[in-house]
Amino acid sequence: MSKGERFPMLGSLNPSFEAISACHLLARSRGEPDPIYEAVKNCDILSEAAQVFFPR
């Protein structure tokens, strides 16, 4: 078994970050509210998780 077969996230994590970054860039370039930040504001679970990484 190769390393990639045991750890499928190793190959899929970077594209995930790229997609999130593209979403931020699109919202900013259009002058629209960022849907990711809006989701964090409106969802208690996401808000609590974000505070773990980005304490106020």
C-alpha distance matrix in Angstrom:
0.0 3.8 6.7 8.3 6.4 7.3 10.6 12.2 15.5 14.9 15.5 18.2 20.3 22.3 23.4 24.5 26.7 28.0 29.1 30.9 32.6 33.7 35.2 37.1 38.4 39.5 41.5 43.0 44.0 45.7 47.4 46.0 44.7 41.0 39.4 36.7 39.4 41.5 38.7 38.3 42.1 42.4 39.5 40.0 36.3 35.3 38.3 37.5 33.9 35.3 37.8 35.1 33.9 37.3 40.0 43.6
3.8 0.0 3.8 5.5 5.4 6.9 9.1 10.6 13.6 12.2 12.7 15.8 17.8 19.3 20.6 22.1 24.0 25.2 26.6 28.4 29.8 31.0 32.8 34.5 35.6 36.9 39.0 40.3 41.2 43.1 44.8 43.6 42.5 38.7 37.4 34.7 37.3 39.6 37.1 36.6 40.4 41.0 38.3 38.9 35.3 33.9 36.8 36.2 32.5 33.5 36.1 33.4 31.9 35.2 38.1 41.5
6.7 3.8 0.0 3.8 5.5 5.4 6.3 8.7 10.9 9.2 10.6 13.7 15.0 16.7 18.5 19.7 21.2 22.8 24.4 25.8 27.2 28.7 30.4 31.9 33.1 34.7 36.6 37.8 38.9 40.8 42.3 41.2 39.9 36.1 34.9 32.0 34.4 36.9 34.4 33.7 37.5 38.2 35.6 36.0 32.4 31.0 33.7 33.0 29.2 30.2 32.6 29.9 28.3 31.6 34.5 38.0
8.3 5.5 3.8 0.0 3.8 5.5 5.2 5.8 8.4 7.0 7.3 10.4 12.3 14.0 15.3 16.6 18.6 19.8 21.2 22.9 24.4 25.6 27.3 29.1 30.2 31.5 33.5 34.9 35.9 37.7 39.4 38.1 37.0 33.3 32.0 29.2 31.9 34.2 31.8 31.4 35.2 35.9 33.4 34.1 30.7 29.0 31.9 31.5 27.8 28.6 31.4 29.0 27.3 30.4 33.5 36.8
6.4 5.4 5.5 3.8 0.0 3.8 5.6 5.9 9.5 9.6 9.8 12.0 14.3 16.6 17.4 18.3 20.7 22.1 22.9 24.6 26.5 27.6 28.9 30.9 32.3 33.3 35.2 36.9 38.0 39.4 41.2 39.6 38.4 34.7 33.0 30.4 33.2 35.2 32.5 32.3 36.1 36.3 33.6 34.4 30.8 29.5 32.7 32.2 28.6 29.8 32.6 30.2 28.9 32.2 35.1 38.5
7.3 6.9 5.4 5.5 3.8 0.0 3.8 6.2 9.0 9.4 11.0 12.8 14.3 17.0 18.4 18.7 20.8 22.8 23.6 24.8 26.9 28.4 29.5 31.1 32.8 34.1 35.6 37.2 38.6 40.2 41.6 39.9 38.3 34.6 32.9 30.0 32.5 34.6 31.8 31.2 35.0 35.3 32.4 32.7 29.0 28.0 31.0 30.1 26.6 28.1 30.6 27.9 26.9 30.4 33.0 36.5
10.6 9.1 6.3 5.2 5.6 3.8 0.0 3.8 5.5 5.9 8.1 9.7 10.7 13.5 15.1 15.3 17.1 19.3 20.3 21.3 23.2 24.9 26.0 27.5 29.3 30.7 32.2 33.6 35.1 36.7 38.0 36.5 34.9 31.1 29.6 26.6 29.0 31.3 28.6 27.9 31.7 32.2 29.5 29.9 26.3 25.0 27.9 27.2 23.5 24.7 27.3 24.8 23.5 26.9 29.7 33.1
12.2 10.6 8.7 5.8 5.9 6.2 3.8 0.0 3.8 5.5 6.0 6.8 8.9 11.7 12.5 12.7 15.2 17.0 17.6 18.9 21.1 22.4 23.4 25.3 27.0 28.0 29.6 31.4 32.7 34.1 35.6 34.0 32.6 28.9 27.2 24.5 27.3 29.3 26.6 26.4 30.2 30.5 28.0 28.8 25.4 23.9 27.0 26.7 23.1 24.2 27.1 25.1 23.7 26.8 29.8 33.1
15.5 13.6 10.9 8.4 9.5 9.0 5.5 3.8 0.0 3.8 5.3 5.0 5.5 8.9 10.2 9.8 11.9 14.2 14.9 15.8 17.9 19.6 20.6 22.1 24.0 25.3 26.7 28.2 29.8 31.3 32.6 31.0 29.4 25.7 24.2 21.3 23.9 26.1 23.6 23.1 26.9 27.5 25.0 25.9 22.5 20.7 23.6 23.5 19.8 20.6 23.6 21.6 20.0 23.0 26.1 29.4
14.9 12.2 9.2 7.0 9.6 9.4 5.9 5.5 3.8 0.0 3.8 5.7 5.9 7.9 10.1 10.8 12.1 14.0 15.6 16.7 18.1 19.9 21.5 22.8 24.1 25.8 27.5 28.7 30.0 31.9 33.3 32.1 30.8 27.0 26.0 23.0 25.4 28.0 25.8 25.2 29.0 30.0 27.7 28.5 25.2 23.1 25.7 25.6 21.8 22.1 24.9 22.8 20.8 23.7 27.0 30.2
15.5 12.7 10.6 7.3 9.8 11.0 8.1 6.0 5.3 3.8 0.0 3.8 5.9 7.0 8.0 9.7 11.6 12.5 13.9 15.8 17.2 18.3 20.1 21.9 22.9 24.2 26.3 27.6 28.6 30.4 32.1 31.0 30.1 26.4 25.3 22.8 25.5 28.0 25.9 25.8 29.5 30.4 28.4 29.6 26.5 24.2 27.0 27.3 23.6 23.7 26.8 25.1 23.0 25.6 29.0 32.0
18.2 15.8 13.7 10.4 12.0 12.8 9.7 6.8 5.0 5.7 3.8 0.0 3.8 5.8 5.7 6.4 9.1 10.3 11.0 12.7 14.6 15.7 17.0 19.0 20.3 21.4 23.3 24.9 26.0 27.5 29.2 27.8 26.8 23.1 21.8 19.3 22.3 24.5 22.4 22.5 26.2 26.9 24.9 26.4 23.5 21.1 24.0 24.6 21.0 21.1 24.5 23.1 21.1 23.5 27.0 29.8
20.3 17.8 15.0 12.3 14.3 14.3 10.7 8.9 5.5 5.9 5.9 3.8 0.0 3.8 5.6 5.1 6.5 8.8 10.1 10.9 12.5 14.4 15.7 17.0 18.6 20.2 21.7 23.0 24.5 26.3 27.5 26.2 24.9 21.1 20.2 17.3 19.8 22.4 20.4 20.0 23.8 24.9 23.0 24.2 21.3 18.7 21.3 21.8 18.1 17.9 21.2 19.8 17.5 19.9 23.4 26.3
22.3 19.3 16.7 14.0 16.6 17.0 13.5 11.7 8.9 7.9 7.0 5.8 3.8 0.0 3.8 5.3 5.2 6.3 8.7 10.0 10.6 12.3 14.4 15.5 16.4 18.3 20.3 21.2 22.3 24.4 25.9 25.0 24.1 20.4 20.1 17.5 19.9 22.7 21.4 21.0 24.6 26.0 24.6 26.1 23.5 20.5 22.7 23.6 20.1 19.2 22.4 21.3 18.5 20.4 24.1 26.7
23.4 20.6 18.5 15.3 17.4 18.4 15.1 12.5 10.2 10.1 8.0 5.7 5.6 3.8 0.0 3.8 5.4 4.9 6.2 8.7 9.7 10.4 12.4 14.3 15.1 16.3 18.5 19.9 20.6 22.4 24.3 23.3 22.7 19.2 18.5 16.4 19.3 21.8 20.4 20.8 24.3 25.3 24.1 26.1 23.8 20.7 23.2 24.5 21.2 20.3 23.8 23.2 20.6 22.2 26.0 28.3
24.5 22.1 19.7 16.6 18.3 18.7 15.3 12.7 9.8 10.8 9.7 6.4 5.1 5.3 3.8 0.0 3.8 5.4 5.2 6.4 8.7 9.9 10.8 12.7 14.4 15.5 17.0 18.7 20.1 21.5 22.9 21.5 20.4 16.7 15.7 13.3 16.3 18.6 16.9 17.2 20.8 21.7 20.4 22.3 20.0 17.0 19.6 20.9 17.7 16.9 20.5 20.1 17.8 19.5 23.1 25.4
26.7 24.0 21.2 18.6 20.7 20.8 17.1 15.2 11.9 12.1 11.6 9.1 6.5 5.2 5.4 3.8 0.0 3.8 5.4 5.1 6.1 8.6 9.9 10.7 12.3 14.2 15.6 16.6 18.2 20.1 21.2 20.2 19.1 15.4 15.1 12.4 14.8 17.7 16.6 16.4 19.8 21.3 20.4 22.0 20.0 16.6 18.6 20.0 16.8 15.4 18.8 18.5 15.7 17.0 20.7 22.9
28.0 25.2 22.8 19.8 22.1 22.8 19.3 17.0 14.2 14.0 12.5 10.3 8.8 6.3 4.9 5.4 3.8 0.0 3.8 5.5 5.1 6.1 8.6 9.9 10.4 12.1 14.3 15.3 16.1 18.2 19.9 19.2 18.8 15.4 15.5 13.6 16.1 18.8 18.2 18.5 21.7 23.2 22.7 24.8 23.0 19.5 21.4 23.2 20.2 18.5 21.9 21.9 19.0 19.9 23.7 25.5
29.1 26.6 24.4 21.2 22.9 23.6 20.3 17.6 14.9 15.6 13.9 11.0 10.1 8.7 6.2 5.2 5.4 3.8 0.0 3.8 5.4 5.0 6.3 8.8 9.8 10.5 12.5 14.3 15.2 16.6 18.4 17.2 16.8 13.4 12.8 11.4 14.5 16.6 15.8 16.8 19.9 20.9 20.5 23.0 21.4 18.0 20.2 22.3 19.6 18.1 21.8 22.2 19.7 20.5 24.1 25.8
30.9 28.4 25.8 22.9 24.6 24.8 21.3 18.9 15.8 16.7 15.8 12.7 10.9 10.0 8.7 6.4 5.1 5.5 3.8 0.0 3.8 5.4 5.1 6.4 8.7 10.0 10.9 12.5 14.4 15.7 16.8 15.4 14.3 10.6 10.2 8.1 10.9 13.4 12.8 13.3 16.4 17.8 17.5 19.8 18.5 14.9 16.7 19.0 16.4 14.7 18.2 18.9 16.5 16.9 20.5 22.0
32.6 29.8 27.2 24.4 26.5 26.9 23.2 21.1 17.9 18.1 17.2 14.6 12.5 10.6 9.7 8.7 6.1 5.1 5.4 3.8 0.0 3.8 5.4 5.1 6.2 8.6 10.0 10.6 12.2 14.3 15.4 14.8 14.2 10.8 11.8 10.1 12.0 14.9 15.1 15.4 18.0 19.9 20.1 22.3 21.2 17.5 18.7 21.0 18.6 16.2 19.4 20.2 17.3 17.2 20.9 22.1
33.7 31.0 28.7 25.6 27.6 28.4 24.9 22.4 19.6 19.9 18.3 15.7 14.4 12.3 10.4 9.9 8.6 6.1 5.0 5.4 3.8 0.0 3.8 5.4 5.0 6.0 8.6 9.8 10.3 12.2 14.1 13.6 13.9 10.9 11.7 11.1 13.5 15.8 16.1 17.2 19.6 21.1 21.5 24.2 23.3 19.7 21.1 23.7 21.5 19.2 22.5 23.6 20.8 20.7 24.3 25.3
35.2 32.8 30.4 27.3 28.9 29.5 26.0 23.4 20.6 21.5 20.1 17.0 15.7 14.4 12.4 10.8 9.9 8.6 6.3 5.1 5.4 3.8 0.0 3.8 5.5 5.2 6.3 8.6 10.0 10.8 12.3 10.9 10.7 7.7 8.0 7.9 10.5 12.3 12.7 14.2 16.4 17.6 18.3 21.2 20.7 17.2 18.5 21.5 19.6 17.5 20.8 22.3 20.0 19.7 23.0 23.8
37.1 34.5 31.9 29.1 30.9 31.1 27.5 25.3 22.1 22.8 21.9 19.0 17.0 15.5 14.3 12.7 10.7 9.9 8.8 6.4 5.1 5.4 3.8 0.0 3.8 5.6 5.4 6.2 8.6 10.1 10.6 9.8 9.2 6.1 8.1 7.6 8.9 11.3 12.6 13.3 15.1 17.1 18.1 20.7 20.5 16.7 17.3 20.4 18.7 16.0 19.0 20.7 18.2 17.3 20.5 21.0
38.4 35.6 33.1 30.2 32.3 32.8 29.3 27.0 24.0 24.1 22.9 20.3 18.6 16.4 15.1 14.4 12.3 10.4 9.8 8.7 6.2 5.0 5.5 3.8 0.0 3.8 5.5 5.1 6.0 8.5 9.8 10.2 11.0 8.8 11.1 11.3 12.4 14.7 16.2 17.1 18.6 20.6 21.8 24.4 24.3 20.5 21.1 24.1 22.4 19.5 22.3 24.0 21.2 20.2 23.5 23.8
39.5 36.9 34.7 31.5 33.3 34.1 30.7 28.0 25.3 25.8 24.2 21.4 20.2 18.3 16.3 15.5 14.2 12.1 10.5 10.0 8.6 6.0 5.2 5.6 3.8 0.0 3.8 5.5 5.2 6.2 8.5 8.4 10.0 8.5 10.2 11.5 13.1 14.4 16.0 17.7 19.0 20.4 21.9 24.9 24.9 21.4 22.2 25.4 23.9 21.4 24.4 26.2 23.8 22.8 26.0 26.1
41.5 39.0 36.6 33.5 35.2 35.6 32.2 29.6 26.7 27.5 26.3 23.3 21.7 20.3 18.5 17.0 15.6 14.3 12.5 10.9 10.0 8.6 6.3 5.4 5.5 3.8 0.0 3.8 5.6 5.3 6.1 5.0 6.2 5.3 7.7 9.6 10.5 11.4 13.5 15.2 16.0 17.4 19.4 22.4 22.9 19.5 19.8 23.3 22.3 19.7 22.4 24.7 22.6 21.2 24.1 23.8
43.0 40.3 37.8 34.9 36.9 37.2 33.6 31.4 28.2 28.7 27.6 24.9 23.0 21.2 19.9 18.7 16.6 15.3 14.3 12.5 10.6 9.8 8.6 6.2 5.1 5.5 3.8 0.0 3.8 5.5 5.0 6.2 7.5 7.1 10.5 11.7 11.7 13.2 15.7 16.7 17.2 19.3 21.4 24.0 24.6 21.1 20.9 24.3 23.3 20.2 22.6 24.9 22.5 20.7 23.5 23.0
44.0 41.2 38.9 35.9 38.0 38.6 35.1 32.7 29.8 30.0 28.6 26.0 24.5 22.3 20.6 20.1 18.2 16.1 15.2 14.4 12.2 10.3 10.0 8.6 6.0 5.2 5.6 3.8 0.0 3.8 5.5 7.8 10.3 10.3 13.2 14.8 15.2 16.5 18.9 20.2 20.8 22.6 24.7 27.5 28.0 24.5 24.6 27.9 26.8 23.8 26.3 28.5 25.9 24.3 27.2 26.7
45.7 43.1 40.8 37.7 39.4 40.2 36.7 34.1 31.3 31.9 30.4 27.5 26.3 24.4 22.4 21.5 20.1 18.2 16.6 15.7 14.3 12.2 10.8 10.1 8.5 6.2 5.3 5.5 3.8 0.0 3.8 5.4 8.8 9.8 12.2 14.7 15.2 15.5 18.1 20.0 20.2 21.5 23.9 27.0 27.8 24.5 24.6 28.2 27.4 24.7 27.2 29.6 27.5 25.8 28.5 27.8
47.4 44.8 42.3 39.4 41.2 41.6 38.0 35.6 32.6 33.3 32.1 29.2 27.5 25.9 24.3 22.9 21.2 19.9 18.4 16.8 15.4 14.1 12.3 10.6 9.8 8.5 6.1 5.0 5.5 3.8 0.0 3.8 6.9 8.8 11.9 14.3 13.8 14.1 17.2 18.7 18.3 19.9 22.6 25.5 26.7 23.5 23.1 26.7 26.3 23.4 25.5 28.2 26.3 24.2 26.5 25.4
46.0 43.6 41.2 38.1 39.6 39.9 36.5 34.0 31.0 32.1 31.0 27.8 26.2 25.0 23.3 21.5 20.2 19.2 17.2 15.4 14.8 13.6 10.9 9.8 10.2 8.4 5.0 6.2 7.8 5.4 3.8 0.0 3.8 6.3 8.6 11.6 11.4 10.9 13.9 15.9 15.5 16.7 19.4 22.5 23.8 20.7 20.5 24.2 24.0 21.4 23.7 26.5 24.9 23.0 25.2 24.3
44.7 42.5 39.9 37.0 38.4 38.3 34.9 32.6 29.4 30.8 30.1 26.8 24.9 24.1 22.7 20.4 19.1 18.8 16.8 14.3 14.2 13.9 10.7 9.2 11.0 10.0 6.2 7.5 10.3 8.8 6.9 3.8 0.0 3.8 6.2 8.8 8.0 7.3 10.6 12.3 11.7 13.1 15.8 18.8 20.2 17.2 16.8 20.6 20.6 18.0 20.2 23.1 21.8 19.9 21.9 21.0
41.0 38.7 36.1 33.3 34.7 34.6 31.1 28.9 25.7 27.0 26.4 23.1 21.1 20.4 19.2 16.7 15.4 15.4 13.4 10.6 10.8 10.9 7.7 6.1 8.8 8.5 5.3 7.1 10.3 9.8 8.8 6.3 3.8 0.0 3.8 5.5 5.5 6.2 8.7 10.2 10.7 12.4 14.4 17.3 18.1 14.8 14.8 18.4 17.9 15.3 17.9 20.5 18.9 17.4 19.9 19.6
39.4 37.4 34.9 32.0 33.0 32.9 29.6 27.2 24.2 26.0 25.3 21.8 20.2 20.1 18.5 15.7 15.1 15.5 12.8 10.2 11.8 11.7 8.0 8.1 11.1 10.2 7.7 10.5 13.2 12.2 11.9 8.6 6.2 3.8 0.0 3.8 5.5 4.9 6.0 8.6 9.8 10.3 11.9 15.2 15.9 12.8 13.6 17.2 16.6 14.8 17.7 20.1 19.0 18.1 20.5 20.6
36.7 34.7 32.0 29.2 30.4 30.0 26.6 24.5 21.3 23.0 22.8 19.3 17.3 17.5 16.4 13.3 12.4 13.6 11.4 8.1 10.1 11.1 7.9 7.6 11.3 11.5 9.6 11.7 14.8 14.7 14.3 11.6 8.8 5.5 3.8 0.0 3.8 5.4 5.1 6.4 8.8 10.0 10.6 13.5 13.4 10.0 11.0 14.3 13.3 11.4 14.6 16.7 15.4 14.8 17.5 18.1
39.4 37.3 34.4 31.9 33.2 32.5 29.0 27.3 23.9 25.4 25.5 22.3 19.8 19.9 19.3 16.3 14.8 16.1 14.5 10.9 12.0 13.5 10.5 8.9 12.4 13.1 10.5 11.7 15.2 15.2 13.8 11.4 8.0 5.5 5.5 3.8 0.0 3.8 5.4 5.1 6.2 8.7 10.1 12.4 13.1 9.8 9.4 13.0 12.7 10.1 12.6 15.4 14.3 12.9 15.1 15.1
41.5 39.6 36.9 34.2 35.2 34.6 31.3 29.3 26.1 28.0 28.0 24.5 22.4 22.7 21.8 18.6 17.7 18.8 16.6 13.4 14.9 15.8 12.3 11.3 14.7 14.4 11.4 13.2 16.5 15.5 14.1 10.9 7.3 6.2 4.9 5.4 3.8 0.0 3.8 5.4 5.1 6.2 8.6 11.5 13.0 10.3 10.1 13.9 14.3 12.4 14.6 17.6 17.2 15.8 17.5 17.1
38.7 37.1 34.4 31.8 32.5 31.8 28.6 26.6 23.6 25.8 25.9 22.4 20.4 21.4 20.4 16.9 16.6 18.2 15.8 12.8 15.1 16.1 12.7 12.6 16.2 16.0 13.5 15.7 18.9 18.1 17.2 13.9 10.6 8.7 6.0 5.1 5.4 3.8 0.0 3.8 5.4 5.1 5.9 9.3 10.1 7.5 8.4 12.0 12.1 11.1 13.8 16.2 16.2 15.6 17.4 17.8
38.3 36.6 33.7 31.4 32.3 31.2 27.9 26.4 23.1 25.2 25.8 22.5 20.0 21.0 20.8 17.2 16.4 18.5 16.8 13.3 15.4 17.2 14.2 13.3 17.1 17.7 15.2 16.7 20.2 20.0 18.7 15.9 12.3 10.2 8.6 6.4 5.1 5.4 3.8 0.0 3.8 5.5 5.4 7.4 8.1 5.1 5.0 8.6 8.9 7.5 10.0 12.6 12.7 12.0 13.6 14.1
42.1 40.4 37.5 35.2 36.1 35.0 31.7 30.2 26.9 29.0 29.5 26.2 23.8 24.6 24.3 20.8 19.8 21.7 19.9 16.4 18.0 19.6 16.4 15.1 18.6 19.0 16.0 17.2 20.8 20.2 18.3 15.5 11.7 10.7 9.8 8.8 6.2 5.1 5.4 3.8 0.0 3.8 5.9 7.5 9.8 7.9 6.1 9.8 11.3 9.8 11.1 14.4 14.9 13.4 14.2 13.7
42.4 41.0 38.2 35.9 36.3 35.3 32.2 30.5 27.5 30.0 30.4 26.9 24.9 26.0 25.3 21.7 21.3 23.2 20.9 17.8 19.9 21.1 17.6 17.1 20.6 20.4 17.4 19.3 22.6 21.5 19.9 16.7 13.1 12.4 10.3 10.0 8.7 6.2 5.1 5.5 3.8 0.0 3.8 6.5 9.2 8.3 7.7 11.0 12.7 12.2 13.7 16.6 17.5 16.6 17.3 17.0
39.5 38.3 35.6 33.4 33.6 32.4 29.5 28.0 25.0 27.7 28.4 24.9 23.0 24.6 24.1 20.4 20.4 22.7 20.5 17.5 20.1 21.5 18.3 18.1 21.8 21.9 19.4 21.4 24.7 23.9 22.6 19.4 15.8 14.4 11.9 10.6 10.1 8.6 5.9 5.4 5.9 3.8 0.0 3.8 5.6 5.4 6.1 8.7 10.1 10.6 12.3 14.6 16.0 15.8 16.6 17.0
40.0 38.9 36.0 34.1 34.4 32.7 29.9 28.8 25.9 28.5 29.6 26.4 24.2 26.1 26.1 22.3 22.0 24.8 23.0 19.8 22.3 24.2 21.2 20.7 24.4 24.9 22.4 24.0 27.5 27.0 25.5 22.5 18.8 17.3 15.2 13.5 12.4 11.5 9.3 7.4 7.5 6.5 3.8 0.0 3.8 5.5 5.0 6.1 8.6 9.8 10.6 12.7 14.8 14.8 14.8 15.4
36.3 35.3 32.4 30.7 30.8 29.0 26.3 25.4 22.5 25.2 26.5 23.5 21.3 23.5 23.8 20.0 20.0 23.0 21.4 18.5 21.2 23.3 20.7 20.5 24.3 24.9 22.9 24.6 28.0 27.8 26.7 23.8 20.2 18.1 15.9 13.4 13.1 13.0 10.1 8.1 9.8 9.2 5.6 3.8 0.0 3.8 5.4 5.3 6.2 8.7 10.0 11.1 13.2 14.2 14.6 16.2
35.3 33.9 31.0 29.0 29.5 28.0 25.0 23.9 20.7 23.1 24.2 21.1 18.7 20.5 20.7 17.0 16.6 19.5 18.0 14.9 17.5 19.7 17.2 16.7 20.5 21.4 19.5 21.1 24.5 24.5 23.5 20.7 17.2 14.8 12.8 10.0 9.8 10.3 7.5 5.1 7.9 8.3 5.4 5.5 3.8 0.0 3.8 5.5 5.0 6.1 8.6 10.1 11.2 11.8 13.2 14.7
38.3 36.8 33.7 31.9 32.7 31.0 27.9 27.0 23.6 25.7 27.0 24.0 21.3 22.7 23.2 19.6 18.6 21.4 20.2 16.7 18.7 21.1 18.5 17.3 21.1 22.2 19.8 20.9 24.6 24.6 23.1 20.5 16.8 14.8 13.6 11.0 9.4 10.1 8.4 5.0 6.1 7.7 6.1 5.0 5.4 3.8 0.0 3.8 5.4 5.2 6.3 8.9 10.3 10.0 10.5 11.5
37.5 36.2 33.0 31.5 32.2 30.1 27.2 26.7 23.5 25.6 27.3 24.6 21.8 23.6 24.5 20.9 20.0 23.2 22.3 19.0 21.0 23.7 21.5 20.4 24.1 25.4 23.3 24.3 27.9 28.2 26.7 24.2 20.6 18.4 17.2 14.3 13.0 13.9 12.0 8.6 9.8 11.0 8.7 6.1 5.3 5.5 3.8 0.0 3.8 5.5 5.2 6.7 9.3 9.8 9.6 11.3
33.9 32.5 29.2 27.8 28.6 26.6 23.5 23.1 19.8 21.8 23.6 21.0 18.1 20.1 21.2 17.7 16.8 20.2 19.6 16.4 18.6 21.5 19.6 18.7 22.4 23.9 22.3 23.3 26.8 27.4 26.3 24.0 20.6 17.9 16.6 13.3 12.7 14.3 12.1 8.9 11.3 12.7 10.1 8.6 6.2 5.0 5.4 3.8 0.0 3.8 5.4 5.3 7.1 8.8 9.9 12.4
35.3 33.5 30.2 28.6 29.8 28.1 24.7 24.2 20.6 22.1 23.7 21.1 17.9 19.2 20.3 16.9 15.4 18.5 18.1 14.7 16.2 19.2 17.5 16.0 19.5 21.4 19.7 20.2 23.8 24.7 23.4 21.4 18.0 15.3 14.8 11.4 10.1 12.4 11.1 7.5 9.8 12.2 10.6 9.8 8.7 6.1 5.2 5.5 3.8 0.0 3.8 5.4 5.4 5.8 7.7 10.0
37.8 36.1 32.6 31.4 32.6 30.6 27.3 27.1 23.6 24.9 26.8 24.5 21.2 22.4 23.8 20.5 18.8 21.9 21.8 18.2 19.4 22.5 20.8 19.0 22.3 24.4 22.4 22.6 26.3 27.2 25.5 23.7 20.2 17.9 17.7 14.6 12.6 14.6 13.8 10.0 11.1 13.7 12.3 10.6 10.0 8.6 6.3 5.2 5.4 3.8 0.0 3.8 5.4 4.8 4.7 7.0
35.1 33.4 29.9 29.0 30.2 27.9 24.8 25.1 21.6 22.8 25.1 23.1 19.8 21.3 23.2 20.1 18.5 21.9 22.2 18.9 20.2 23.6 22.3 20.7 24.0 26.2 24.7 24.9 28.5 29.6 28.2 26.5 23.1 20.5 20.1 16.7 15.4 17.6 16.2 12.6 14.4 16.6 14.6 12.7 11.1 10.1 8.9 6.7 5.3 5.4 3.8 0.0 3.8 5.8 6.0 9.4
33.9 31.9 28.3 27.3 28.9 26.9 23.5 23.7 20.0 20.8 23.0 21.1 17.5 18.5 20.6 17.8 15.7 19.0 19.7 16.5 17.3 20.8 20.0 18.2 21.2 23.8 22.6 22.5 25.9 27.5 26.3 24.9 21.8 18.9 19.0 15.4 14.3 17.2 16.2 12.7 14.9 17.5 16.0 14.8 13.2 11.2 10.3 9.3 7.1 5.4 5.4 3.8 0.0 3.8 6.2 9.7
37.3 35.2 31.6 30.4 32.2 30.4 26.9 26.8 23.0 23.7 25.6 23.5 19.9 20.4 22.2 19.5 17.0 19.9 20.5 16.9 17.2 20.7 19.7 17.3 20.2 22.8 21.2 20.7 24.3 25.8 24.2 23.0 19.9 17.4 18.1 14.8 12.9 15.8 15.6 12.0 13.4 16.6 15.8 14.8 14.2 11.8 10.0 9.8 8.8 5.8 4.8 5.8 3.8 0.0 3.8 6.5
40.0 38.1 34.5 33.5 35.1 33.0 29.7 29.8 26.1 27.0 29.0 27.0 23.4 24.1 26.0 23.1 20.7 23.7 24.1 20.5 20.9 24.3 23.0 20.5 23.5 26.0 24.1 23.5 27.2 28.5 26.5 25.2 21.9 19.9 20.5 17.5 15.1 17.5 17.4 13.6 14.2 17.3 16.6 14.8 14.6 13.2 10.5 9.6 9.9 7.7 4.7 6.0 6.2 3.8 0.0 3.8
43.6 41.5 38.0 36.8 38.5 36.5 33.1 33.1 29.4 30.2 32.0 29.8 26.3 26.7 28.3 25.4 22.9 25.5 25.8 22.0 22.1 25.3 23.8 21.0 23.8 26.1 23.8 23.0 26.7 27.8 25.4 24.3 21.0 19.6 20.6 18.1 15.1 17.1 17.8 14.1 13.7 17.0 17.0 15.4 16.2 14.7 11.5 11.3 12.4 10.0 7.0 9.4 9.7 6.5 3.8 0.0
